[in-house]
Amino acid sequence: MGLKVVDLFSGAGGFSAGFRDAGFEVVLGLDIDLDSVRSFSLNFPRAVAIREDARLIRGSDIVKYVGDVDVVIGGPPCEAYTGANPRRMSEPLDRLYSDELGQLTLEFIRLVGELKPRVFVMENVAAIMEGGLREALISEFRRVGYRDVYFNVLHAEDYSVPSVRRRVFISNIVIKPPKVGRLTTVAEALKGLPEPTPLIPNHEPVTVSGRKIKGISRVNWGQALFTYRGSGGTYRNFIRLHPNKPAPTVMGSVRFIHPFEDRLLTVREQARLMGFPDTHIFMGSRDSQFNQVGEAVPPPLAKAIAEVVKGKLT
């Protein structure tokens, strides 16, 4: 029996994939989104997949399914904290204690306290550390029994992920960034995939209007067809990827333009930008698949974190 991992707010299982690749036994995934749970179940057929609101789950419920666990991982929704959300609450502490999605972070902490794993790792956007939130989170974790709380800010591109992604991994252990090697480029990530085809899972062509196709044809490398304002500034969409650089941050709402062709990337191509293997399948509608990819922890980054955790536990 290996070291057992429970993934809360599991999504399609990117975080779990990294831990599985590092030799952990992923025993359970929990999410409220049906498509995500279907994806998780398909990719982790030996794990328990639960579709339920985290607020309605007790640690004792999970223990009934899988027994005691060694590690709890997960990424509660980031919408309450991210600057890309134009409706983000102005007071940082309100994002944790008043925003309905932000409160799910407290549910993660509650379940960690009830499950009492040897190690927990919670992923979120770095903005979750703003304006007194760091101190509040330390206090909440200490309240459930974890005195040591570390905020490990990691960049996915430092782990050979072919897209830029800065996230904080809050844990009771220190996770140091690696020595940065050569970055993986978009061209390297997309190499070997044929033209979009329904014969490859999640690689169906993405249709857009003729007007958008005309606009796409005029977009150069690194430029965007659309911009919009969030609470944290201006954000871009329909970005033409530069083949010799990592992609910008992959998000569920973001669509990228192929570096050489006048079309949008498929879900499979976007998943490659996150370091997912082609064997990882995403269920549901096209938009749901894009969301599952964009909300995931990139598996290569997750594996590196898992190796650190394993070093602490063995």
N, C-alpha and C positions, 0 to 999 in steps of 0.2 A: 504494500500500500504506500503510495507516494505522498508527498505533501499536498494537502487538500486546499483548494481555492474556491471561494464563493465570489461571484461577480455581481454586484448590485448596480442597477441601472446599466445593464450589460450591453444594450444595443445589439448590434449584429455580432459582437464578440471579438473586436480587435484587441482589446486589453487581454482577454482570455487566450487568444491565439498566441500572443507572446509568451504567456506563462506556460501554456501547453508545450510550445516549442523548446522551452527551457527545462522541461521534464516534470512540471507540476501536474497534478491531477485536478482538472477543472470539474467540479462536482455539481455546481448549480449556477444558473443565471436567472436574474430577476429583472423584468422590465414591464412597463405598462403598455408599450406599443406592440400591437399584434404582429406586424410585419417583422419587427426586430426579434421578437420571440421565435417566430417561425425560422428566421435566418439563424439564430443562435442554435435552435434545436437541430437544424439540418447540419450545421458545421460541428456541433458537439453532441453527437447522437448518444453518447454514454452519460451525459450530464442531465440533471433535472432542469427543465426550462419552465419557469413560472411566469405567467402573465398576471400581474396584480399591481395594484397601487401600493407603493412601499409603505405608505402610512397605515395600511391595513395588515401588514406582516409583522410578526414578532420573531425575535431570534429563536424562540422555542419552536416555532413552525419550521424554520430552516433546519434546526438540529434534528427534528423528527425525520426529515427526508435524508439527511446526509451525515448525521453525527457531528462530533466536534470538528472544527476547521482550523487550519493553521494560518491561513491568509485570507483577508477580505480586501478586494479591490473594487473599484467602481468610479464612475464619473457622473455625479448628479448633474441635472441640467444647468447649463451655464447662462441661459438667457437673462436671468436676473442680474448678472454681473458684467456681461460683455458690453463694451462700448459700441458694438455693432447694433445693439438693440435701441432704437430711437425712443422707446418707452421705458427705458431703465430708470428706476427711482433715483432721485437726486441724492438722497441721504444713504451712504454706503450701508449702514447697519440696517436700514429698512429693507435692503435687498435680501438680507439673510433672515430677518425676523418678521417682515410684513409681506413681502412678495411670495405668492403661493408657490411658484417654482423654486424660488430661493430657499424656502423652508425645507425643501427636500434634502438639502445639504444636512440639515439637522436630523432628518430621518436616517441618513447614512450614518451619522455619528451615533445615534441611538442604537442602531442595529450592530454597529461595531462594539458598543458597550455591552450589548446583550450576548453577542457571540464570543467575545473575548478572544480574538485571534492573537497569535504571537506577533504578527505584523499586519498593519493595514496600510493601504496606499489609495489615496483619493485624488483623482485628476480633475482639474478645472482650469479656466482661463486665469491668467496672472492677475487680472483685475479683482479677483476674490481676496486679494491681500490689501486692497485700498482702504483708507479712511477708518481705521479701527477694526476692520474685519479680521485682520491677522490675530489681534489680541482676543477678539471674541471667539474665534475658532479654537485657539489654544485653550481658552477657558472651557469651551464646550467639550473638547476631547479630554481635558483633565477631569471634568465632572464625571465622565463615564469610566475613568480609571487609567488614562494614558497620560503620564506626566511629561514624557518627552515627545515633542511635536516639532517636526522640521518641515520647512517650506523649500522644496527642491525644485528650482526653476530649470527646466531642461528644454533644449531645442532639438526637434525631431531631425532636422537636417544634419546634426552632428552624429547621428546614428545611421547614416546612409539612406535615410528616407528622402526621396526625391521631391520633397516640398517643404517649404518653410513653415514651422509651427512652434510657437513658444507657449508652453503650458507649465503650470505648477503642479507638482505631485506632493501632496501633504501626507506625511508618514511619520511613524514613530522610529524610523531609522533614517540615517543620512544616505542620500543617493547623489554621489558626486558626478558632475559632468565628465565625459571622456575627453581625452586629447582629440582635438578635431583633426580628422583626416581630409581626404579629398571629397568634395561634395558630389552627390549623384545627380545627374542632369535629367531633364525631361526626355531628351532623345534616348538616353540609356534606359529609362523606365519604360518607354513605349516600344522599344525595339522588339521585333519578332511577332508583334500582334498583326494579324491581317486586317484588311478593311472591315468596317463594321458588318456584322452578320448575326442573324438570330441563331446560327448554329453554335455559337460560343456563348455560354451563360453571361448575361449582363452586358453583352457587347452589341446589342441592337442599335441601329442608327438613331440619333436623336433628331426629330423633325422640328424645324422652325419655319416661320413664315418667309415668303420671298423677300419681303422688305428687310427682315433681319439678316437674311443671307447677303443682300446687297451691302448692308452695313458691315457685316463681318468681313467681306472681301476688302474693305478699305482699312481694316485695323492691322497695324504693324506689330511686330514683336514687343511685348511689354506694355502695349497700349490696351485700353478698355473701351468697349462700345457704350457702356452705361456707367454712371456714377450715382450714388445715393448718399444721403446723410444719415448717420447714426448718432447716438448721444455722445460718442467718443470722437467724432470727426467724419470725414468723407470716406466712403468705401466704393470699391469698383466691382463690376461684373462683366461677363463676356470678355475676359482678358485673353489676348493672343499670347500663348506661352512661348518663351524664348527656349529654343532647343538645347542651348548650351549652359543653362542655369537650372537650379531647382525651381519648381513651380511656386507661386504664392500660396498662402495658407488655403487648404481645401476646407470649405464649409458646405453645409447642406444646401444652402441657397445659391452657391456659386457655380457658375458654368464656365468652363474654359474653352477657348478656341484652339483647335489643333495648330501646332506651329507651322505646318506646311500646307494644310488643306483648309478650304473655306467651309468648315463644319465644326460643330461642338464635339467635345470628347464624349465618348460613351461612359456608362457607369464603370465598365471594366477598366477602361483607360484611367479614369479618375481614381479607381481603387488601386491601380498600380502606383499612382503618385503618392499613395499613403503606405506603400510597401505591402499591400495585401497580395498573397499568392493567387494565381488564377483559379485555384481549387476552392477558394472561399466564395460561397454563393450568397447573393442577396435576394431576398424574396420581396414580393409586393409590387406596387406601382413603380413607374420610373422615378417619379419624384421621391417616393419613399426610399428607393434604393440609393439615390443621391444623398438623401438625408442620413441614411445609415452609414455611408462612407464618410461623409463630412463630419459626423459627430463622434467617430471612433478614435481610439488611441491607436496610432500606427503600430502594427505588430512588431517591426524591428525595434522600435523604442521600447515597447512593452517587454520584449524579450530581454533587452539590456537591463531593465529594471528588475525583471524576474531573476536574472543571474545574481544581482546584488542581494536580493531577498534570500535567495537560496544559500548564498555565502554566509548570511547571518544565522540561518536556521540549521545548517548542517555542519 
